[in-house]
Amino acid sequence: MADMAFQLSVSVRDVGVALAFYRLLGFRVVSEGTQPFRWAHVTDEQVLISLAEDGSGVTALTYFVADVETRTLLLTRAGYDVQLRNDGFLHALVRDPNGVAVWLIGTDPAHVYRPTGLPVSRCGRFGEFSLEADDLAATIAFWETLGFVVTYQHEIAPWVTMKDALTTIGIYQRGICPHTFRNPSVAYFEPDMADRIAVLKQSGLVFVEEMLAPDDTVREAIAEAPDGPLFFLFSG
């Protein structure tokens, strides 16, 4: 959508250390700078990620929109606690029922890099931002207030896929996923993920968790970004 743009914002202690990790995954640097603190934007042409030494310690799903006040009003009327500030531009921070941060920034979306949609990283095809929920229904209601719609609901297991015009999230009842989890995590799916993982390991990437196939080869794995999200590299 021309009137909105999206990125994952990650507060890091050292942009240089973070860049080494993302470059290893195959992300490329779109832009970087040092004012008002060191920052960089990286992309795999599916997801734009902002890395900033801003001291906030926050990882947030971030939207650049022209109507921050209108969106803030909708969230407030729905009962959510929204922190609205004006630091020369309007921006608002709100958290879902599980503490996942969403940042609404009132700056021109046209100035934000828009990925081409063609995967270029070693991770392959982006699937979703994965979220764990204590209360699935309440979490779905929150994201619906932000404009997401349910596009898939598992018939038995308590998890759903939701989409808006710019991205996809997967919401899982806490405890149903047997692997390491952190909100939010970034999930990729490829049928040849085992081969991709092998290449990444040869390049020096150390995974925090590996899932083995029957022949004891690593079928799926999870990597941890410096000060940031987990990356799920799954078969599919």
C-alpha positions in Angstrom: 0.0 0.0 0.0 1.4 3.4 -1.0 0.1 5.0 2.2 1.9 2.6 4.5 5.3 1.0 4.9 6.6 -1.7 7.2 9.8 -2.8 8.9 11.0 -4.8 11.8 12.8 -2.4 14.2 15.5 -4.0 16.4 17.3 -2.1 19.1 20.9 -3.5 19.2 24.0 -2.7 21.3 26.4 -2.9 18.4 25.2 -2.4 14.8 28.5 -3.7 13.5 28.0 -7.1 15.3 24.4 -7.3 14.1 25.4 -6.5 10.5 27.9 -9.4 10.5 25.0 -11.8 11.4 22.6 -10.5 8.8 25.2 -10.5 6.1 26.0 -14.1 6.9 22.3 -14.9 6.3 22.6 -13.1 3.0 20.8 -9.9 3.8 22.1 -6.7 2.1 22.6 -3.3 3.6 20.1 -0.7 2.1 21.3 2.3 4.1 23.2 3.2 7.2 24.2 6.2 9.2 25.4 7.6 12.6 22.8 10.3 13.5 21.3 10.6 16.0 22.9 7.2 16.8 24.4 4.5 14.7 21.8 2.6 12.6 21.5 0.5 9.5 18.7 -1.0 7.3 19.1 -4.5 5.9 16.8 -6.6 3.7 16.5 -9.9 2.1 14.0 -8.2 -0.4 11.1 -9.7 1.6 11.6 -8.1 5.0 13.1 -4.7 5.9 14.9 -4.7 9.2 16.1 -1.6 11.0 19.0 -2.0 13.4 19.6 0.9 15.8 21.8 1.7 18.8 19.0 3.7 20.3 19.2 2.2 23.8 15.5 1.2 23.9 16.0 -2.5 24.0 12.8 -2.9 22.0 12.1 -5.1 19.0 8.9 -3.9 17.3 6.8 -4.5 14.2 6.8 -1.0 12.8 4.4 0.8 10.5 5.0 4.1 8.8 1.6 5.7 8.4 0.1 9.2 7.8 -2.8 8.8 10.3 -1.2 7.9 13.6 -3.8 9.7 15.6 -6.7 7.9 13.9 -5.1 4.5 14.5 -4.2 5.4 18.1 -7.9 6.4 18.7 -9.1 3.0 17.4 -6.7 1.2 19.7 -7.6 3.3 22.7 -11.3 2.8 22.2 -10.7 -0.9 22.0 -9.1 -0.7 25.4 -5.4 -0.9 24.6 -2.8 1.3 26.3 -1.1 3.4 23.7 1.9 5.6 24.3 1.6 8.6 22.0 4.5 11.0 21.7 5.5 13.9 19.5 9.3 14.3 19.0 9.0 16.5 15.9 6.8 13.7 14.4 4.0 11.7 15.9 4.7 8.1 16.9 2.8 5.6 19.1 3.9 2.4 20.8 1.4 -0.3 21.7 1.8 -3.9 22.8 -0.3 -6.9 22.1 -1.5 -9.0 25.1 1.8 -10.9 25.1 4.0 -7.9 25.1 4.8 -7.8 21.4 5.6 -4.2 20.5 3.9 -2.4 17.6 5.3 1.0 16.6 3.3 3.5 14.5 5.4 6.3 13.1 3.9 9.3 11.5 6.4 9.9 8.8 6.0 9.7 5.0 5.9 6.1 4.0 7.4 7.0 0.6 10.8 7.5 2.2 10.9 3.9 3.4 12.6 1.3 1.3 10.2 -1.3 -0.1 11.6 -4.8 -0.7 11.1 -6.2 -4.2 9.6 -9.4 -2.9 12.2 -11.6 -4.6 14.2 -13.6 -2.0 17.9 -13.0 -2.1 19.1 -14.4 1.3 20.3 -17.9 2.2 17.2 -18.3 4.3 14.9 -18.6 1.3 11.2 -17.8 1.4 9.9 -15.6 4.2 6.8 -17.1 5.9 5.8 -15.1 8.9 6.6 -13.3 12.0 5.9 -16.0 14.6 4.2 -15.0 17.9 3.4 -17.1 21.0 0.2 -16.2 22.9 -1.1 -16.9 26.3 -4.7 -16.1 25.2 -5.1 -16.9 21.5 -8.6 -15.2 21.2 -7.4 -12.0 22.9 -4.3 -11.9 20.7 -6.3 -12.3 17.5 -8.6 -9.5 18.6 -5.7 -7.2 19.1 -4.2 -7.8 15.7 -7.7 -7.5 14.1 -7.9 -4.0 15.6 -4.7 -3.2 13.6 -6.2 -4.4 10.4 -5.1 -8.0 10.2 -7.5 -10.8 9.1 -7.3 -14.5 9.8 -6.4 -16.3 6.6 -5.8 -19.8 8.1 -7.0 -21.5 11.3 -5.8 -25.0 12.2 -8.7 -27.4 12.6 -7.3 -29.0 15.8 -4.2 -27.2 17.1 -4.6 -23.7 18.6 -2.8 -21.6 16.0 -3.7 -19.2 13.2 -2.2 -17.2 10.3 -3.1 -13.6 10.0 -2.3 -11.1 7.2 -2.6 -7.4 6.6 -1.6 -5.5 3.4 2.1 -5.6 4.2 3.0 -8.7 6.2 2.1 -12.1 7.8 2.0 -13.2 11.4 1.5 -16.7 12.8 0.0 -16.9 16.3 0.6 -20.0 18.4 -0.9 -20.9 21.8 2.0 -20.9 24.2 3.4 -24.4 24.7 2.3 -26.1 21.5 5.6 -25.4 19.7 8.2 -27.9 21.0 11.2 -25.6 20.0 12.8 -22.5 21.4 10.5 -19.5 21.0 10.9 -15.7 21.4 8.4 -13.0 20.5 8.6 -12.0 17.7 10.5 -14.6 15.7 11.1 -14.6 12.0 10.2 -17.8 10.1 11.4 -19.0 6.7 10.2 -22.1 4.9 11.9 -24.0 2.1 11.8 -27.7 0.9 15.6 -27.7 0.7 16.1 -26.0 4.1 18.5 -28.8 5.2 20.9 -27.9 2.4 20.6 -24.2 3.2 21.4 -24.9 6.9 24.4 -26.9 5.9 25.7 -24.0 3.8 25.2 -21.6 6.6 27.0 -23.9 9.1 29.9 -24.1 6.7 30.0 -20.3 6.5 30.4 -20.2 10.3 26.8 -19.6 11.6 26.2 -21.3 14.9 22.6 -22.3 15.6 21.0 -22.2 19.0 18.8 -25.3 18.2 18.9 -28.0 15.6 16.2 -30.5 14.7 17.4 -33.8 13.3 16.0 -35.9 10.5 15.8 -39.7 10.9 19.3 -40.0 9.2 20.7 -37.6 11.9 21.2 -34.7 9.4 20.0 -31.3 10.5 16.6 -30.8 8.9 15.6 -27.5 10.6 17.4 -25.1 12.8 17.0 -21.8 14.8 19.5 -19.0 14.7 19.6 -16.1 17.2 20.2 -12.5 15.9 22.4 -10.3 18.2 20.0 -8.5 20.6 17.2 -9.5 18.2 14.7 -12.1 17.1 15.1 -15.8 16.5 15.2 -17.0 12.9 13.3 -20.2 12.3 14.7 -22.0 9.3 12.0 -24.7 8.7 11.2 -27.2 6.0 8.1 -26.5 4.0 
